[in-house]
């Protein structure tokens, strides 16, 4: 019996360490492009200007590469070994999104995709292109079309086999590969992901306003996080897993089999006191090979200081006070906010006056926070 092209590719993908592999036709029209343009028209992309500048190419796979005929959609499970929501109760510790507690998935998946692409080119010929969350390609709608899962009410992909925890990679190819059936939406009347969001980032089911999303605020936003959201951050210092972790489909989730995606001990709810003390070299060392490194020390310590302010632990006030003279205005501003939350009004005012006596610009800076 002759093995089909799709079965051969699936076998090779499994051999290379992918946990899921399915196929979709590329040329067909889809509604995702219209949803993207509506998202941008409403300004919900915030400071992610690249989404607007690449909107036309992003709206449909063929708009980026007219020669594509099929999409090979691949998934790598990164299921955590504990419920990410549990760490939120430890206010003196920072919570890093589950996907960022191990090695950077971009590098891991890109290497496997290149291996699969080389094998495909040698076996079947034809031009192809490899993507892993770094090009104007809407991977979640393609994954849903290929049947890897469906986009839930939180707009993220949900899998009946892996729950919320799938990294996606894709290969566009000129090959004509028999498509798999799309996955139906299985959210039903559940809206747990919408209800749990601390900042109410979902205007309606299946819609996201990134400007209110903690992942956007702690990772993409470069300046101070708006005051209205700072308390809602809690101790989340890089990303947010709430809407993913609460999904009932996680009852079928599995712990990641790839060791490099397992959480490092040092990144499992690390102490805020230690994190606030990171200088640039120690920040880079701690987050070597981690996606956290890309936001830089200033933004990261900004996030840590907001968590310090939310901790309710007056003992951490000295940590924030020590950063009032940090070279970064972003860090200094977050330190002021943390102190305003932790100290009594009298103690805060006394500190403010002591700090501003020598420099009127310091006083102005404090007033602006």
C-alpha positions as CSV (number, residue, x, y, z in Angstrom):
1,X,0.0,0.0,0.0
2,X,1.4,3.4,-1.0
3,X,1.9,5.9,1.8
4,X,0.4,9.3,1.1
5,X,2.4,12.5,0.9
6,X,0.6,13.8,4.0
7,X,1.4,10.7,6.0
8,X,5.0,10.8,5.0
9,X,5.3,14.4,6.2
10,X,3.5,13.6,9.4
11,X,5.9,10.8,10.2
12,X,8.9,12.9,9.5
13,X,7.4,15.8,11.7
14,X,6.9,13.4,14.6
15,X,10.5,12.1,14.2
16,X,11.8,15.6,14.4
17,X,9.9,16.2,17.7
18,X,6.7,17.9,16.6
19,X,3.6,16.9,18.6
20,X,1.0,17.7,15.9
21,X,1.1,18.1,12.1
22,X,-1.9,18.9,9.9
23,X,-2.5,20.5,6.5
24,X,-4.6,23.3,5.0
25,X,-5.3,24.8,1.6
26,X,-4.0,28.3,1.3
27,X,-5.8,29.9,-1.6
28,X,-9.3,29.8,-0.2
29,X,-10.9,33.0,1.2
30,X,-11.2,33.3,5.0
31,X,-12.7,35.7,7.4
32,X,-9.6,36.2,9.5
33,X,-8.3,39.0,7.2
34,X,-11.4,41.1,7.8
35,X,-11.2,40.5,11.6
36,X,-7.5,41.7,11.5
37,X,-8.4,44.9,9.6
38,X,-11.2,45.6,12.1
39,X,-8.9,45.0,15.0
40,X,-6.4,47.6,13.5
41,X,-9.2,50.1,12.6
42,X,-10.3,50.2,16.2
43,X,-6.7,50.8,17.3
44,X,-6.7,47.6,19.4
45,X,-3.1,46.8,18.3
46,X,-1.8,49.7,20.5
47,X,1.9,50.4,19.9
48,X,2.4,47.3,17.7
49,X,2.7,49.4,14.6
50,X,4.1,46.5,12.6
51,X,0.7,45.0,12.6
52,X,-0.7,48.0,10.7
53,X,2.3,48.3,8.3
54,X,2.0,44.6,7.4
55,X,-1.8,44.4,7.4
56,X,-2.2,43.8,3.7
57,X,0.4,41.0,3.6
58,X,-0.9,39.6,6.8
59,X,-4.6,39.5,5.7
60,X,-4.1,36.3,3.6
61,X,-1.2,33.9,3.1
62,X,-1.3,34.5,-0.7
63,X,-0.9,38.2,-0.1
64,X,2.5,37.5,1.3
65,X,3.4,34.7,-1.1
66,X,1.3,34.2,-4.2
67,X,2.9,30.9,-5.0
68,X,1.8,29.1,-1.8
69,X,-0.7,26.3,-2.3
70,X,-0.6,24.3,1.0
71,X,0.2,25.1,4.6
72,X,1.9,22.5,6.8
73,X,0.8,23.5,10.3
74,X,2.9,22.1,13.2
75,X,2.5,22.2,16.9
76,X,4.9,21.7,19.8
77,X,3.3,21.1,23.2
78,X,4.6,23.2,26.0
79,X,2.2,22.1,28.7
80,X,3.4,23.2,32.2
81,X,3.7,20.8,35.1
82,X,1.6,22.9,37.4
83,X,-1.4,25.3,37.2
84,X,0.1,28.7,36.4
85,X,-2.7,30.4,38.4
86,X,-1.4,28.9,41.7
87,X,1.7,31.2,41.7
88,X,-0.5,34.3,41.7
89,X,-1.2,33.8,45.4
90,X,2.5,34.4,46.4
91,X,2.6,38.2,46.2
92,X,6.3,38.5,47.1
93,X,7.2,36.5,44.0
94,X,7.0,37.3,40.3
95,X,4.9,35.3,37.8
96,X,6.4,34.7,34.4
97,X,4.2,33.3,31.7
98,X,4.6,29.5,31.3
99,X,5.8,29.8,27.7
100,X,8.8,32.0,28.8
101,X,10.0,29.9,31.8
102,X,12.1,27.6,29.5
103,X,14.2,28.1,26.5
104,X,13.0,30.4,23.7
105,X,10.6,28.4,21.6
106,X,11.4,30.4,18.4
107,X,14.9,29.0,18.2
108,X,13.9,25.4,19.1
109,X,11.0,25.3,16.6
110,X,12.9,27.2,13.8
111,X,15.6,24.5,13.9
112,X,13.1,21.7,13.5
113,X,11.2,23.5,10.8
114,X,14.4,24.0,8.8
115,X,15.2,20.3,9.1
116,X,11.7,19.4,7.9
117,X,11.9,21.9,5.1
118,X,15.2,20.5,3.9
119,X,13.8,17.0,3.9
120,X,10.7,18.2,2.1
121,X,12.7,19.9,-0.6
122,X,14.9,16.9,-1.2
123,X,11.9,14.5,-1.2
124,X,9.3,16.4,-3.1
125,X,10.9,19.5,-4.6
126,X,9.2,22.8,-5.0
127,X,9.7,26.1,-3.3
128,X,8.7,26.6,0.4
129,X,8.9,29.1,3.2
130,X,9.3,28.5,6.9
131,X,7.6,30.6,9.6
132,X,7.6,30.7,13.4
133,X,5.8,33.8,14.7
134,X,8.3,36.1,13.0
135,X,6.6,37.0,9.7
136,X,3.3,38.5,8.6
137,X,1.4,35.2,8.6
138,X,-1.7,34.6,10.7
139,X,-0.8,31.2,12.1
140,X,-3.7,30.7,14.5
141,X,-6.4,30.9,11.7
142,X,-4.3,28.6,9.5
143,X,-3.9,26.2,12.4
144,X,-7.7,26.2,12.9
145,X,-8.3,25.6,9.2
146,X,-5.8,22.7,9.3
147,X,-7.6,21.2,12.3
148,X,-5.0,21.6,15.0
149,X,-7.6,23.3,17.2
150,X,-9.9,26.3,17.2
151,X,-9.6,29.9,18.2
152,X,-11.5,30.2,21.5
153,X,-13.3,33.2,22.8
154,X,-10.0,34.6,24.0
155,X,-8.7,34.4,20.4
156,X,-6.0,31.9,21.3
157,X,-5.8,28.4,19.9
158,X,-7.4,25.6,21.9
159,X,-6.7,21.9,21.2
160,X,-8.8,19.0,22.3
161,X,-5.5,17.1,22.7
162,X,-3.2,19.7,24.2
163,X,-5.6,22.3,25.7
164,X,-4.1,25.8,25.6
165,X,-0.5,24.8,25.3
166,X,0.7,24.6,21.7
167,X,3.5,26.5,20.1
168,X,2.8,26.9,16.3
169,X,5.2,26.7,13.4
170,X,4.3,26.6,9.7
171,X,5.6,25.8,6.3
172,X,4.0,27.3,3.2
173,X,4.7,25.2,0.0
174,X,3.9,25.0,-3.7
175,X,3.0,21.4,-3.2
176,X,-0.6,20.3,-3.5
177,X,-1.2,18.4,-0.3
178,X,-4.6,17.0,0.7
179,X,-6.1,19.2,3.4
180,X,-7.3,18.0,6.8
181,X,-10.8,18.9,8.0
182,X,-10.9,22.2,10.0
183,X,-11.6,22.0,13.7
184,X,-15.1,23.1,14.9
185,X,-15.4,25.6,17.7
186,X,-16.1,23.8,21.0
187,X,-16.4,26.7,23.5
188,X,-20.1,26.4,23.8
189,X,-21.6,28.7,26.5
190,X,-18.4,28.7,28.5
191,X,-16.8,32.1,29.0
192,X,-14.3,31.4,31.8
193,X,-11.5,32.9,29.8
194,X,-13.4,36.2,29.4
195,X,-14.5,36.3,33.0
196,X,-11.1,35.8,34.5
197,X,-9.2,38.5,32.6
198,X,-7.9,41.0,35.3
199,X,-8.0,44.0,32.9
200,X,-11.2,43.1,30.9
201,X,-9.3,42.9,27.6
202,X,-12.1,41.2,25.7
203,X,-14.7,43.6,24.3
204,X,-16.8,40.6,23.2
205,X,-16.3,36.9,22.7
206,X,-13.6,36.2,20.1
207,X,-12.4,39.8,20.2
208,X,-9.2,41.1,22.0
209,X,-8.2,44.7,22.8
210,X,-4.4,44.3,23.1
211,X,-4.1,47.7,24.8
212,X,-5.8,46.2,27.9
213,X,-4.0,42.8,27.7
214,X,-1.4,42.1,30.4
215,X,0.8,40.3,27.9
216,X,0.9,43.3,25.7
217,X,1.3,45.7,28.7
218,X,4.3,43.8,30.2
219,X,6.0,42.8,27.0
220,X,5.2,45.1,24.1
221,X,4.5,48.5,25.8
222,X,7.7,50.4,26.0
223,X,6.7,53.3,28.4
224,X,5.0,53.3,31.7
225,X,2.0,51.0,32.0
226,X,-1.2,53.1,32.3
227,X,-2.2,53.7,35.9
228,X,-5.6,52.1,35.5
229,X,-4.0,48.7,34.9
230,X,-1.1,48.7,37.4
231,X,-3.0,47.2,40.3
232,X,-4.6,44.6,38.1
233,X,-1.1,43.4,37.1
234,X,-0.8,41.8,40.5
235,X,2.5,40.0,40.5
236,X,2.5,39.2,36.8
237,X,5.9,40.4,35.6
238,X,6.1,38.9,32.1
239,X,2.9,38.0,30.2
240,X,-0.2,36.5,31.6
241,X,-1.7,32.9,31.5
242,X,-5.0,33.5,33.1
243,X,-7.3,33.1,30.1
244,X,-5.3,30.1,28.9
245,X,-5.0,28.3,32.3
246,X,-8.7,28.6,33.2
247,X,-9.8,26.8,30.0
248,X,-11.7,23.5,30.8
249,X,-10.1,21.8,27.8
250,X,-6.8,21.8,29.8
251,X,-8.1,18.6,31.5
252,X,-6.7,16.9,28.4
253,X,-3.4,18.8,28.5
254,X,-0.1,17.0,28.8
255,X,3.3,18.1,30.3
256,X,5.7,19.1,27.5
257,X,7.9,16.2,26.5
258,X,10.6,18.6,25.3
259,X,13.0,19.2,28.2
260,X,14.1,22.6,27.0
261,X,10.6,23.9,27.3
262,X,10.3,22.8,30.9
263,X,10.4,25.7,33.4
264,X,13.8,26.5,34.8
265,X,13.9,26.4,38.6
266,X,15.2,30.0,38.7
267,X,12.2,31.2,36.7
268,X,9.5,29.4,38.7
269,X,8.0,32.3,40.7
270,X,11.3,34.0,41.5
271,X,11.5,36.5,44.4
272,X,10.7,40.1,43.7
273,X,13.5,41.4,45.9
274,X,16.1,39.5,43.9
275,X,14.6,40.5,40.6
276,X,14.5,44.2,41.4
277,X,18.2,44.1,42.1
278,X,19.2,42.9,38.6
279,X,21.6,45.1,36.7
280,X,21.9,44.6,32.9
281,X,24.6,41.9,33.0
282,X,22.8,39.9,35.7
283,X,19.5,40.3,33.8
284,X,21.1,39.0,30.6
285,X,22.7,36.1,32.5
286,X,19.4,35.1,34.2
287,X,17.4,35.2,31.0
288,X,20.0,33.7,28.7
289,X,18.2,31.8,25.9
290,X,14.9,33.0,27.3
291,X,12.3,35.1,25.4
292,X,12.2,37.4,28.5
293,X,15.6,38.8,27.5
294,X,14.1,40.7,24.4
295,X,12.3,43.3,26.5
296,X,15.5,44.4,28.2
297,X,16.3,45.1,31.9
298,X,14.5,48.5,32.1
299,X,11.1,47.2,31.1
300,X,11.5,44.0,33.1
301,X,12.4,45.9,36.3
302,X,9.5,48.3,35.6
303,X,7.2,45.3,35.7
304,X,8.9,43.9,38.9
305,X,8.4,47.3,40.6
306,X,4.7,47.3,39.8
307,X,4.5,43.9,41.4
308,X,6.4,45.2,44.4
309,X,3.8,47.9,44.8
310,X,1.0,45.3,44.6
311,X,2.7,42.9,47.1
312,X,1.4,44.7,50.2
313,X,4.8,43.9,51.8
314,X,6.1,47.0,53.4
315,X,9.5,45.3,53.8
316,X,9.9,45.6,50.0
317,X,9.7,49.4,50.2
318,X,13.5,49.5,50.6
319,X,13.9,47.7,47.3
320,X,11.9,50.3,45.5
321,X,13.6,53.1,47.4
322,X,17.0,51.8,46.2
323,X,15.9,52.3,42.6
324,X,14.8,55.9,43.0
325,X,18.2,56.9,41.6
326,X,18.3,54.3,38.8
327,X,19.6,55.7,35.5
328,X,16.3,54.8,33.8
329,X,13.4,57.2,34.2
330,X,11.1,54.3,33.5
331,X,12.4,52.4,36.5
332,X,12.4,55.5,38.7
333,X,8.8,56.2,37.9
334,X,7.8,52.6,38.7
335,X,9.7,52.8,42.0
336,X,7.8,55.9,43.0
337,X,4.5,54.2,42.2
338,X,5.5,51.2,44.3
339,X,6.4,53.4,47.2
340,X,3.2,55.3,47.0
341,X,1.4,51.9,47.3
342,X,3.5,50.6,50.2
343,X,4.1,53.5,52.4
344,X,1.7,55.5,54.5
345,X,0.8,59.0,53.2
346,X,3.0,60.6,55.8
347,X,6.0,58.4,55.2
348,X,5.6,58.8,51.4
349,X,5.5,62.6,51.6
350,X,8.5,62.7,53.9
351,X,10.5,60.6,51.4
352,X,9.3,62.6,48.5
353,X,10.5,65.9,50.1
354,X,13.9,64.4,51.0
355,X,14.4,63.2,47.5
356,X,13.3,66.5,45.9
357,X,15.2,68.9,48.2
358,X,18.4,68.6,46.1
359,X,16.8,68.6,42.7
360,X,13.5,70.3,41.6
361,X,13.4,68.0,38.5
362,X,13.0,65.1,40.9
363,X,10.0,66.6,42.4
364,X,8.4,67.2,39.0
365,X,9.2,63.6,38.1
366,X,7.4,62.3,41.2
367,X,4.4,64.4,40.5
368,X,4.1,63.0,37.0
369,X,4.0,59.3,38.1
